[in-house]
Amino acid sequence: MENELRQKAKELLESGQVKQVIGYEDGSTAFKSTPCFASSPEDADRLVWNPTCVNNLAVYLPSAVKQGKVAVAVKPCDGRSVVELIKEHQINRDDVVTMVVPCPGVLNPDALADIDPKTIKNIEWKGDGISVTTDSGEISIPREKAFLDKCLSCTLTDPAVTNIKLGDSPERSPLKDKDAAIAEYEKMSVDERRVFWAKEFTKCIRCYACRQACPACYCKECFVDKNGQVWALKSTDPEANWFFHMTRAMHLAGRCIGCGECERSCPMGIPLTLIGRTLEKDVEEMFGSGAGQDPDALPILGSFDLTKDPDPCPE
């Protein structure tokens, strides 16, 4: 698959069909990859595809397309972000070539907890899990431990915008219910939920990593960065943190595809995907569709019809 990805990237760059190919390359260690921006056929030799390719690369598209047509390697889940960016007119469909790569699942870093990171030489998919090559030999990790929770509940195949399909899509047999965490959360009373989030938001250091990693947070100036505004304090006290996270969550309602990059990038371990998925579940139940499904559809909250749609805040 890696060779096929590199060859297709070279073809696109050599023919001039695209100015740049965005994918993944080896990171600073064998258990990490990093975004790769290939602008020449030679650069394409750096591209890799393995379980460490976690980043949602759609976050780079709004700025990348300003320099010309771009190709991007996307997992089926991340392809939904491309759909949302097209729907919201942040990129034009003709400016992006999506190369959809088959994804059995991406690495859960907890799976490596018992392995000395300095001894890891390589990580690859094997069977229904992953194989980790170390100085001492090969270690097999089963699927239920190897992959992130979002991968264990994934049923996605090809996204709605697919220009080039590489390889064959793996069979999908979810091991987890994607709404299991929400079911437990919804057992809490309103007061219990407020206590839960109040505790979580006290951890926030307002580094804005969640915002920077999110493909749907593409505003040139965030509401908290505007000069002169007094309703969004920059301090890290609990009330200010609550205001930031809740306002951001509402901005993402109907638009979040659940890639989990916000939570993965958070240095404080705040369960941000729980907020996003809870709102998405509500949107799906109210409007019958979710984010990242149809590039020609209007944004869900932008198409709200008072005469047809349910009142989200009934008396």
C-alpha positions in Angstrom: 0.0 0.0 0.0 2.8 2.4 0.8 4.4 1.9 -2.6 1.1 2.4 -4.3 0.6 5.6 -2.4 4.0 6.9 -3.3 3.6 6.0 -7.0 0.2 7.7 -7.3 1.6 10.8 -5.5 4.6 10.9 -8.0 2.2 10.6 -10.9 0.1 13.5 -9.7 3.2 15.7 -9.1 5.0 14.8 -12.3 2.0 15.4 -14.4 1.4 18.8 -12.8 -2.1 17.7 -11.8 -1.4 19.0 -8.2 1.1 21.4 -6.7 1.4 19.4 -3.5 0.6 16.1 -1.9 -0.3 16.0 1.8 0.3 12.7 3.6 2.4 11.2 6.3 6.1 10.6 6.8 8.2 9.0 9.5 8.3 11.0 12.7 11.1 11.5 15.3 10.5 8.0 16.6 9.4 4.6 15.2 6.0 4.9 16.9 5.0 8.2 15.5 4.4 9.7 12.0 4.1 13.4 11.1 2.4 15.3 8.3 4.3 15.3 5.0 4.0 18.0 2.4 5.4 16.7 -0.8 5.9 19.2 -3.6 8.1 17.2 -5.9 8.2 13.6 -7.1 11.3 13.0 -5.0 9.4 14.2 -1.9 6.8 11.4 -2.5 9.4 8.8 -1.5 9.0 10.1 2.1 5.3 9.1 2.3 4.4 6.3 4.6 1.2 4.5 5.6 1.0 2.5 8.8 -0.9 2.4 12.1 0.9 5.6 13.4 -0.8 7.8 10.8 -3.3 9.3 13.1 -3.5 13.0 12.2 -6.6 14.3 10.4 -4.8 16.0 7.5 -7.9 17.9 6.3 -7.0 20.6 8.8 -4.3 21.8 6.4 -6.5 22.1 3.3 -8.0 25.6 3.6 -4.5 27.1 3.6 -2.9 24.6 1.2 -5.4 25.1 -1.6 -4.4 28.8 -1.8 -1.2 27.7 -3.4 -2.8 25.5 -6.0 -4.5 22.2 -6.4 -3.7 19.7 -3.6 -3.9 15.9 -3.2 -4.4 14.5 0.3 -4.2 11.1 1.7 -7.3 10.5 3.9 -8.7 7.8 6.0 -12.4 7.1 5.5 -13.2 8.9 8.7 -11.1 12.0 7.9 -12.6 12.1 4.5 -15.8 13.4 6.1 -13.9 16.5 7.1 -13.1 17.2 3.5 -16.8 16.9 2.8 -17.6 19.4 5.5 -15.0 21.9 4.2 -16.5 21.7 0.7 -20.0 22.1 2.1 -19.0 25.2 4.0 -17.1 26.7 1.0 -13.7 26.6 2.7 -12.3 24.6 -0.3 -13.6 24.0 -3.8 -14.2 20.4 -4.7 -12.1 20.9 -7.9 -9.1 22.1 -5.8 -8.6 18.8 -3.9 -7.8 15.3 -5.0 -8.7 12.8 -2.2 -6.6 9.7 -2.1 -8.6 7.3 0.2 -6.3 4.8 1.9 -7.7 1.6 3.5 -7.5 1.9 7.3 -8.0 -1.1 9.7 -7.5 1.3 12.6 -4.9 3.7 14.0 -2.6 3.2 17.0 -3.8 3.7 20.5 -0.6 4.8 22.3 -1.8 3.0 25.4 -1.1 -0.2 23.6 2.6 0.5 23.9 2.6 1.1 27.6 4.5 -2.0 28.5 7.1 -1.6 25.7 10.3 0.4 26.1 9.8 3.1 23.4 13.6 3.2 22.8 13.5 -0.4 21.6 10.7 0.0 19.0 11.9 -0.3 15.4 8.7 -0.6 13.4 4.9 -0.8 13.7 2.7 -2.3 11.0 -0.7 -3.9 10.6 -0.8 -7.6 11.0 -3.9 -9.9 11.0 -6.6 -7.9 12.8 -4.2 -6.0 15.0 -0.7 -4.7 14.8 2.8 -6.0 15.0 5.5 -4.1 16.9 9.1 -4.9 16.0 11.6 -4.3 18.9 15.2 -5.0 19.6 14.1 -8.2 21.3 11.8 -9.4 18.5 8.2 -9.0 17.4 5.2 -8.3 19.6 1.7 -8.9 18.4 -1.1 -6.7 19.9 -4.7 -7.6 19.2 -7.2 -5.2 17.7 -9.1 -4.4 20.9 -5.9 -3.1 22.5 -4.1 -1.8 19.4 -6.5 0.8 18.1 -8.3 3.9 19.3 -11.9 3.6 20.5 -13.1 5.4 17.5 -11.6 2.7 15.2 -13.2 -0.1 17.2 -16.7 1.3 16.5 -16.0 2.4 12.9 -18.3 1.2 10.1 -17.1 3.7 7.5 -15.9 2.8 4.0 -15.4 5.4 1.3 -16.2 9.0 2.0 -18.7 10.9 -0.2 -15.8 12.7 -2.0 -13.4 10.0 -3.3 -11.2 10.8 -6.3 -8.6 8.0 -6.0 -9.2 4.8 -4.0 -6.0 2.9 -3.0 -6.2 -0.7 -2.1 -9.3 -2.5 -0.8 -11.4 -1.4 2.2 -11.0 -3.7 5.2 -14.0 -5.5 6.5 -15.8 -3.6 9.2 -16.9 -5.6 12.3 -17.2 -3.1 15.2 -16.1 -4.2 18.6 -17.7 -1.3 20.4 -20.8 0.8 20.3 -19.8 4.4 19.3 -22.5 5.7 21.7 -21.5 3.6 24.7 -19.7 6.5 26.4 -22.7 8.7 25.8 -25.1 6.2 27.3 -23.2 6.2 30.5 -22.9 10.0 30.4 -26.7 10.4 29.9 -27.3 8.4 33.0 -26.0 11.4 35.0 -28.4 14.0 36.2 -28.1 17.6 35.0 -26.4 18.5 38.3 -24.0 15.6 38.0 -23.0 16.6 34.5 -22.3 20.2 35.6 -20.0 18.9 38.4 -18.3 16.5 35.9 -17.5 19.3 33.4 -16.6 21.8 36.0 -14.0 19.4 37.3 -12.7 18.7 33.7 -12.6 22.4 32.7 -10.5 23.3 35.7 -7.7 21.3 34.0 -7.7 23.5 30.9 -4.6 25.7 30.4 -6.1 27.4 27.4 -3.3 26.3 25.1 -6.0 26.1 22.2 -4.4 22.8 20.9 -8.0 21.5 20.5 -8.8 24.5 18.3 -5.7 24.2 16.2 -6.1 20.5 15.6 -9.7 20.7 14.5 -10.4 20.9 10.7 -13.7 22.6 11.5 -12.1 25.5 13.5 -10.9 27.4 10.4 -11.9 30.9 11.4 -9.1 33.4 10.7 -9.8 35.0 14.1 -11.3 33.0 16.9 -13.9 34.7 19.1 -11.6 34.5 22.1 -8.8 36.4 20.3 -10.8 39.4 19.2 -9.5 42.6 20.6 -11.8 44.6 22.7 -14.4 41.9 23.5 -15.1 41.5 27.2 -17.4 38.5 27.2 -14.7 35.8 26.6 -12.0 36.2 29.2 -8.5 34.9 28.4 -7.9 33.7 32.0 -8.0 30.1 32.9 -10.5 30.3 35.7 -13.3 27.7 35.6 -16.0 30.1 34.4 -13.8 31.4 31.5 -12.8 27.9 30.5 -16.4 26.7 30.6 -17.4 29.6 28.4 -14.7 28.8 25.8 -15.4 25.1 25.6 -19.2 25.4 25.5 -19.1 28.2 22.9 -16.7 26.2 20.8 -18.9 23.1 21.1 -21.9 25.0 19.9 -19.9 26.3 16.9 -19.2 22.7 16.0 -22.8 21.4 16.5 -23.8 19.6 13.3 -20.3 20.0 11.9 -18.1 17.8 14.1 -17.2 14.5 12.4 -15.8 12.9 15.5 -12.1 12.5 14.4 -11.0 13.0 18.0 -8.1 15.3 17.2 -9.2 17.8 19.8 -9.0 15.3 22.6 -5.8 13.6 21.3 -4.0 17.0 21.2 -5.2 18.1 24.6 -2.2 17.9 27.0 -4.6 17.8 30.0 -6.7 14.8 29.0 -10.0 16.5 28.8 -12.6 14.2 27.2 -13.6 16.7 24.5 -14.9 14.0 22.1 -17.7 13.3 24.6 -19.0 16.8 24.1 -18.8 16.6 20.3 -20.4 13.2 20.0 -23.2 14.1 22.4 -24.1 17.1 20.3 -23.8 15.1 17.1 -26.2 12.5 18.4 -28.7 15.2 19.2 -28.3 16.7 15.8 -28.7 13.3 14.0 -31.8 12.5 16.0 -33.4 16.0 15.3 -32.5 16.3 11.6 -31.9 12.8 10.4 -28.4 13.3 9.1 -24.9 14.0 10.4 -21.8 15.8 9.5 -19.5 14.9 6.5 -22.1 12.9 4.5 -23.2 15.1 1.6 -20.9 17.9 0.1 -23.9 19.4 -1.7 -26.1 19.7 1.4 -26.6 22.9 3.3 -25.0 23.0 6.8 -27.5 21.4 9.2 -27.9 24.4 11.4 -27.8 26.7 8.4 -30.8 24.9 6.9 -33.0 25.1 10.0 -36.6 25.6 9.1 -38.9 26.9 11.8 -42.0 25.6 10.0 -40.7 22.0 9.7 -37.9 21.3 12.1 -38.4 20.6 15.9 -37.8 23.4 18.3 -34.5 22.7 20.0 -35.5 24.6 23.1 -39.2 23.9 23.7 -40.8 25.5 26.6 
